[in-house]
Amino acid sequence: MSRRLLTLTEAADYCRCTVPVFERACPVTPIALGDRIDRRLLRYDVLALDEWIDMAGGRTAKADTQDWLAKL
C-alpha cells in the first residue's frame, strides 16, 4: 500500500528532483498535521502532486474526461 501523504524529502523524491529544486518549482501547498508551525509536520498530498505533474505536462482532468467520452 502506498502512502497518500509525503514528507518534503519524500515528495521531492516522488517528483524525481532534489529538495531545493522541489521547493522552488512545486506550487502544491503542504498540509499541516498539527497546530504548531513546524516543518516536520508538513505533508504533501500525492493526488495534488499528481495533478500538478499532469498540468505541467499539458494534461488536465477535463481533457482526460473529454478524451474518454470521445472514445465512446
Rosetta blueprint (number, residue, H / E / L):
1 M L
2 S L
3 R L
4 R L
5 L E
6 L E
7 T L
8 L H
9 T H
10 E H
11 A H
12 A H
13 D H
14 Y H
15 C L
16 R L
17 C L
18 T L
19 V H
20 P H
21 V H
22 F H
23 E H
24 R H
25 A H
26 C L
27 P L
28 V L
29 T L
30 P L
31 I E
32 A E
33 L L
34 G L
35 D L
36 R L
37 I L
38 D L
39 R H
40 R H
41 L H
42 L E
43 R E
44 Y E
45 D E
46 V H
47 L H
48 A H
49 L H
50 D H
51 E H
52 W H
53 I H
54 D H
55 M H
56 A H
57 G L
58 G L
59 R L
60 T L
61 A H
62 K H
63 A H
64 D H
65 T H
66 Q H
67 D H
68 W H
69 L H
70 A H
71 K L
72 L L
